[in-house]
Amino acid sequence: MMLKTAILSALVAMTPAAAAAQAAPASATQATPAWAAPHRGNPILPGYFADPSIVEDRGEYFIFATIDPWGGDTLGLWRSRDLRNWTFSTPNWPTKAAATSPTSGDSKVWAPSVVKGRDGRFWMYVSVGSEVWVGVADRPGGPWRDANGGKPLIPGNFRPGYHMIDAEAFIDDDGQAYLYWGSGLNWVNGHCFVVKLKPDMVTFDGEPKDVTPAHYFEGPFMFKANGTYFLTYSWGNTTKDTYQVRYAVGTSPMGPFVEPEDKPLLSTDAAKDIISPGHHAIVRIGGKPFILYHRQALPFPPAGDTVLRQVAIDKLEVAGNRLRTVVPTLDGPVLPGAAPNRGKNMPMTLSAAAKIDTLHDAARAADDNYATAWNPGSGKGATLTADFGRMTAIPASDLRPAFAAQPLGWTLESSNDGKIWRTVETRQVRDGSPLRLPAIGRARYARLTLQDNAPILEWRFPAR
């Protein structure tokens, strides 16, 4: 992930939600594209995130990710036991304020890598201020603490001329740990470095080695299968449609690594509107490998310079000492042990007067698709109304805002006839996802009024 001054300058004057509210396509009469159909499995996470890292512990999956646009003062953490329903929080460490040094830059918290060490603890290697920091925790959910005495493991000036970000740890079958990292500047000149780690997971065991393969820019991830070491990485520009995943093979985690063929492992599929997939992680679920990656949020390109990405997952296939080209999907793969879907929703119709276009109307907040959202546009006080068609017992509901790390304010009301409204919950302000709204009881309508308009991915009333 590469910071661009022009993009950051354009975002200073607005919140992420405000930027997204302005990112509307020019046409308000578009046909519904395939990615906007109901019940899509990809993106797997609700919201705008990038650079995912995934780890499993005691039957629970944890995905750590950069908060878009371009990072936040913390990381985003999603956790799930069924790989369908994810709950958001922010880890206590790192923060932009806590992980800073004389060599730090202005960039935010980016690109986590979380692994389980041979000591049974969990280790995080994360980019803050364009340098790599390391933390440790007994469990993925934390609490986390700095593991290197309050200083970066790899300072920003460690290798002048290159970007000291995107560190990724790899634990070999014998328990030996290795660390890979490196990017370029101004979308060129990416270099990949690797070093063996001592058992403390912090100290370098020898000098770092440059193992840059032919088409490398950033985001290295080491994957081992059939005795072969697959160095996988991103190439291109994530803000355009050129970003892609490539790979090279070696017989040692220290290289050398050679690309077996000049073609991407995973790349843009314009026919599906899957744009710039990259900065990935590889995880085995039920013994089978899958690739977790970010891709551009849609519609693409957005208005202005706002970069928003979403996290998807697809199947990875190994053929001897080669990786087969990944076919990116809108529905996602069948994940072993995963829930078949996100659960049933009560029959209802959503309506709203405010919308930026037909691709962001109220129905998108009830389509079971995290690629879509109701976007009321800029302003305040937009309302979203759920009509259940008759008087019924309306249960507690789950609200998934597009920006889970940003506080959302709302008032919740109910009505029997759509004319007289009763307040159920007033002026709530919380962040997170899902946000649990209280049960309403018997009524026909539920109405949500936003204090500051922000996109809503889903408003669900789980069916009993």
FIKE-526760 format. One line per 3 residues: number of its first residue (from 1); their letters; for each residue x, y, z of C-alpha. Coordinates in steps of 0.001 Angstrom, whole numbers. Each point is the difference from the previous one (the first is absolute). Example, Ala and Ser with C-alpha at 12.3 -4.5 7.8 and 13.67 -1.06 7.14 Angstrom:
residues 2
1> as> 12300:-4500:7800; 1370:3440:-660 $
***
This chain:
residues 464
1> mml> 0:0:0; 1533:3314:-1029; -881:3420:1371 $
4> kta> -575:2815:-2484; 89:3609:1133; -2613:1136:-2489 $
7> ils> -2488:-2590:1210; 501:867:3643; -364:3717:-690 $
10> alv> -3350:-620:-1684; -1235:-1920:3045; 1023:2437:2722 $
13> amt> -3123:2135:-310; -2517:-2827:286; -759:-3138:1983 $
16> paa> 120:-3378:-1787; -3797:-128:4; -230:3455:-1536 $
19> aaa> 2533:-950:-2638; -1981:-3149:-841; -3220:1994:-168 $
22> qaa> 1560:2090:-2760; 1367:-3003:-1873; -3092:-466:-2165 $
25> pas> -44:-1115:-3625; -1124:2628:-2478; -3062:-1930:-1120 $
28> atq> -3010:-501:2241; -1656:-2503:-2341; 2546:-2811:-125 $
31> atp> -925:-3609:-609; 763:-2201:2989; 3454:-1547:-485 $
34> awa> 771:-3583:969; 1964:1016:3094; -3078:1794:1398 $
37> aph> -2265:-3049:-60; -1389:-1223:3362; 1682:-2658:2151 $
40> rgn> 3557:378:-1234; 2651:-1626:2199; 2820:2359:-1006 $
43> pil> 1063:2301:1537; 227:-2239:3048; 338:2979:2382 $
46> pgy> -2519:2840:351; 1745:3305:-565; 3088:1545:-1517 $
49> fad> 3230:-1725:987; 3269:-1080:-1595; 3181:-2067:527 $
52> psi> -1677:-2855:1921; 1756:-2482:2278; -1885:-3010:1346 $
55> ved> 695:-2368:2898; -2052:-2704:1731; -38:-675:3741 $
58> rge> -2227:-2441:1911; -2567:-240:-2773; -225:3751:-586 $
61> yfi> 1358:1940:-2978; 1552:3442:321; 572:2340:-2944 $
64> fat> 2219:3012:628; -90:2705:-2679; 825:3562:-963 $
67> idp> -2940:2372:467; -741:1858:-3230; 515:2590:-1300 $
70> wgg> 3776:-371:358; 103:-1175:3585; -1194:1248:3357 $
73> dtl> 1470:662:3415; -660:-3677:788; -547:-3263:-1861 $
76> glw> -3309:-1633:-700; -638:-3446:1496; -2790:-2309:-1139 $
79> rsr> -777:-3278:1758; -2348:-2870:-833; -687:-3611:938 $
82> dlr> -1939:-822:-3180; 1911:1987:-2666; -3244:1777:-933 $
85> nwt> -970:2260:2875; 2823:2329:1023; 268:2353:2984 $
88> fst> 2197:3106:-98; 2273:1541:2602; 3301:1866:124 $
91> pnw> 3001:-1594:1760; 1527:1972:2870; 3391:-38:-1777 $
94> ptk> 1440:1323:-2231; -1199:3567:-132; 1536:2790:-2024 $
97> aaa> 816:1830:3234; 1572:-2988:1769; 2086:-1270:-2930 $
100> tsp> 2072:3005:-938; 3701:780:-115; 2422:2675:-1278 $
103> tsg> 57:-1817:-3365; -3810:-322:-325; -1874:1534:-2911 $
106> dsk> -3524:1381:-133; -1653:-3157:-1346; -2531:-1787:2185 $
109> vwa> -330:-3592:1248; 270:-2410:-2936; 454:-3579:-1095 $
112> psv> -28:-2316:3043; 1448:-3504:3; -1035:-2221:2912 $
115> vkg> 1449:-3479:566; 172:-2516:2809; 3595:-530:1124 $
118> rdg> 1544:-3202:1238; -348:1433:3520; -3794:-190:-385 $
121> rfw> -399:3773:42; -1178:2189:-2846; 2329:2439:-1688 $
124> myv> -982:3034:-2055; 2241:1764:-2519; -1654:3223:-1102 $
127> svg> 853:3164:-1944; -416:3274:1907; 1483:3241:-1287 $
130> sev> 1673:-1884:-2880; 2038:-2238:2291; -582:-3464:1475 $
133> wvg> -983:-560:3628; -448:-3280:1857; -2498:-916:2709 $
136> vad> -965:-3109:1934; -3141:-1399:1656; -1087:-3239:1628 $
139> rpg> -3145:-55:-2181; -816:1648:-3339; -2691:2103:1648 $
142> gpw> 2610:1525:2292; 918:1797:2069; 3002:809:-2181 $
145> rda> 3226:1647:1121; 3098:1319:-1684; 2705:-2686:-101 $
148> ngg> 3057:2057:-901; 450:2554:2753; -2047:2752:-1607 $
151> kpl> 2057:255:-3176; -535:-1248:-3556; 1360:-3382:-1008 $
154> ipg> 791:1405:-3445; 382:3806:47; -1056:2067:-2968 $
157> nfr> 3608:723:-985; 1140:-3652:213; 524:-208:-3775 $
160> pgy> -62:3525:-1471; -1775:199:-3340; -2510:-2748:806 $
163> hmi> -3184:-55:2039; 340:-1945:3268; -3596:-1284:180 $
166> dae> -2115:-3125:-564; 1834:-2390:2320; -1247:-3588:-75 $
169> afi> 1142:-2766:2342; 274:-3648:-1045; 422:-2976:2345 $
172> ddd> 1584:-3009:-1704; -856:-3610:830; 2948:-193:2406 $
175> gqa> -1231:3051:1936; 2618:2348:-1447; -1362:3486:-641 $
178> yly> 832:2291:-2906; -1013:3573:-736; -630:1437:-3479 $
181> wgs> -672:3658:-772; 524:2873:-2392; -1647:2282:-2543 $
184> gln> 1048:2744:-2399; -574:3711:-303; -2405:1742:-2380 $
187> wvn> -1264:-3391:-1222; 3406:-1111:-1313; 3169:-1676:1228 $
190> ghc> -1516:-2474:2450; 2505:-2271:1738; -584:-3053:2193 $
193> fvv> 2220:-747:2977; 90:-3116:2183; 1722:-799:3284 $
196> klk> -6:-2980:2347; -1348:781:3488; 1433:-1304:3255 $
199> pdm> -2361:-1887:2357; -964:3252:1721; -1783:968:-3277 $
202> vtf> 1602:3454:201; 3756:-337:-525; 1436:-485:-3489 $
205> dge> 2028:-3197:-408; 2452:1219:-2635; -173:2771:-2558 $
208> pkd> -3123:704:-2086; 176:-1233:-3578; -1470:1607:-3120 $
211> vtp> -2044:-2691:-1802; -1999:2208:-2371; -1538:-1993:-2884 $
214> ahy> -781:1381:-3442; -3449:1552:523; 45:1077:3632 $
217> feg> -1330:3205:1486; -1302:-715:3537; -2047:-2243:2284 $
220> pfm> 2121:-3199:234; -1546:-3190:1383; 1858:-3306:320 $
223> fka> -1988:-3194:-597; 1418:-3527:147; -1543:-3016:-1718 $
226> ngt> 1397:-3304:-1265; 3436:979:1307; 88:3092:-2229 $
229> yfl> 252:3556:1325; -2354:2315:-1849; 832:3668:451 $
232> tys> -3195:1830:-948; -285:3793:-286; -1747:2958:-1617 $
235> wgn> 991:1870:-3162; -1524:3126:-1534; -1950:2913:1479 $
238> ttk> -2848:-633:2432; -1691:3317:-857; -404:-1066:-3641 $
241> dty> -1027:-3242:-1715; 3557:-1340:-294; 472:-1487:3479 $
244> qvr> 444:-3776:-18; 1514:-2944:1879; 3034:-1832:-1410 $
247> yav> 2234:-2757:1322; 3492:-1463:-195; 1294:-3373:1192 $
250> gts> 3036:-1082:1969; 1424:-2963:1890; 802:2041:3115 $
253> pmg> -1858:2723:1928; 3066:2189:-580; -192:-385:-3780 $
256> pfv> 1016:460:-2704; -3506:312:-1473; -800:-268:-3701 $
259> epe> -3320:744:-1694; -942:-3199:-1868; -2023:1917:-2601 $
262> dkp> -686:3591:-942; -3641:273:980; -1932:1037:3111 $
265> lls> -1389:-2417:2544; -2997:2275:676; -946:3112:-1976 $
268> tda> -2789:2318:-1094; -3047:-1674:-1566; -1734:2882:-1765 $
271> akd> -2960:-2146:-1055; -864:-559:3684; 1051:3495:1121 $
274> iis> 2641:-1553:2253; 2624:2737:-35; 3616:-85:1225 $
277> pgh> 39:-3024:2328; 3125:-145:2122; 1853:270:3324 $
280> hai> -1161:-3399:1104; 429:-2740:2569; -270:-3742:-501 $
283> vri> -1783:-2154:2550; -828:-3677:255; -3571:-708:1069 $
286> ggk> -894:-3648:440; 3390:-826:-1503; -752:1856:-3238 $
289> pfi> 1786:3219:-1033; -1884:3245:-629; 1197:3465:-935 $
292> lyh> -1315:3001:1940; 562:3336:-1723; -1310:3509:-469 $
295> rqa> -1488:1436:-3174; -1441:3342:-991; -3444:887:1320 $
298> lpf> -2599:605:-2699; -978:1985:-1979; 3547:578:-1260 $
301> ppa> 1619:2405:-527; -1537:2142:2740; -505:3714:-337 $
304> gdt> 3005:1935:1287; 2987:-1759:1524; -1622:-2052:2761 $
307> vlr> 1421:-3533:32; -2309:-2557:1596; 681:-3729:-80 $
310> qva> -1875:-3085:1137; 1236:-3428:1122; -895:-3115:-1993 $
313> idk> 987:-3675:87; 408:-2614:-2732; 1350:-3479:-552 $
316> lev> 3727:-603:-549; 1186:-3135:-1791; 3478:-1522:162 $
319> agn> 1287:-2182:-2853; 3378:-1415:998; 2429:2920:41 $
322> rlr> -2447:2350:-1711; -3026:2004:1096; -2973:-24:-2345 $
325> tvv> -1442:3340:-1075; -2603:1123:2530; -3470:619:-1395 $
328> ptl> -1433:2918:2014; -3691:-295:792; -2936:2093:1113 $
331> dgp> -1490:-2765:2120; 3129:-1292:1706; 984:-3654:463 $
334> vlp> -1527:-2706:2140; 1972:238:3237; 331:-3210:2031 $
337> gaa> -1914:271:3263; -1518:3358:-875; -3647:888:474 $
340> pnr> -1860:-392:-3323; -1184:3621:120; -313:3004:2298 $
343> gkn> -3409:-1048:1309; -3565:833:-984; -1466:3468:107 $
346> mpm> -3621:814:850; -2101:872:-3080; -116:3787:-316 $
349> tls> 505:2863:-2415; 2444:2843:552; -685:3479:-1351 $
352> aaa> 1712:3385:161; -461:3299:-1745; 3728:744:-33 $
355> kid> 2388:-1868:-2292; 2871:994:-2241; -1170:-2266:-2869 $
358> tlh> -1835:-3249:-730; 3049:-2064:883; -133:1418:3530 $
361> daa> -3730:-57:750; -1572:-1295:3205; -424:-3559:-1276 $
364> raa> 3795:-419:17; -58:-33:3803; -2052:-3205:-27 $
367> ddn> 1584:-1945:-2873; 2491:-2116:2006; 2890:1326:-2079 $
370> yat> 2913:1881:1583; 1027:1454:-3368; -3085:2234:21 $
373> awn> -1329:2674:2337; -2810:2467:489; 1717:3344:-433 $
376> pgs> -2209:3001:805; 2629:2492:-1116; 1326:2947:1954 $
379> gkg> -1985:1868:2603; -1784:-988:3191; -3204:-1614:1120 $
382> atl> -602:-2568:-2747; -2507:-2703:965; -144:-3688:-855 $
385> tad> -3385:-1662:542; -711:-3726:322; -3556:-1084:-867 $
388> fgr> -933:-3502:1163; -3349:113:-1815; -2097:-611:3096 $
391> mta> 84:262:3758; 2592:-2443:1267; 2542:-522:2774 $
394> ipa> 3094:1871:-1186; 3118:-1451:1640; 3383:1509:754 $
397> sdl> 1795:887:-3212; 3593:176:-1222; 1304:3084:-1756 $
400> rpa> 3193:-174:-2045; 1344:3449:-901; 2432:283:-2884 $
403> faa> 2596:1601:2323; 113:-2198:3079; 2777:1990:1687 $
406> qpl> -1832:3314:-343; -2652:971:2594; -3533:-141:-1346 $
409> gwt> -2860:1924:1573; -3655:-948:-372; -3514:56:1407 $
412> les> -2247:-3069:-239; -3811:276:-145; -2986:-2268:-586 $
415> snd> -3501:485:-1377; -3192:-1962:-529; -1264:2115:-2906 $
418> gki> 2983:1931:-1369; -1409:3294:1347; 368:-41:3764 $
421> wrt> 3497:-900:1148; 1295:-1129:3396; 3613:404:1057 $
424> vet> 1731:-3284:789; 3583:1217:263; 1136:3590:-332 $
427> rqv> 3292:1634:-955; 2191:-3059:300; 3607:430:-1116 $
430> rdg> 2202:-3065:-283; 2564:-1567:-2263; 356:-3679:-849 $
433> spl> -1697:-2648:-2118; -2530:-1376:408; -1699:2663:2089 $
436> rlp> -2787:-1692:1944; -3247:1990:81; -2618:-912:2638 $
439> aig> -3145:-2021:-626; -2949:2179:-970; -2918:-2242:916 $
442> rar> -3259:-34:-1939; -111:2526:-2824; -69:133:-3780 $
445> yar> 2803:2490:-619; 3472:693:1342; 1777:3222:-918 $
448> ltl> 3651:921:320; 1015:3672:-149; 3705:762:-401 $
451> qdn> 1557:2946:1805; 2645:341:-2710; -681:-1787:-3226 $
454> api> 2257:-2993:-592; -247:-3083:-2228; -1709:-3058:1525 $
457> lew> 985:-3430:-1312; -2741:-2042:1676; -2910:382:2423 $
460> rfp> -1084:-3503:923; -2823:-1311:2172; 971:-3639:616 $
463> ar> -2882:-2417:-499; -703:-2410:2803 $
***
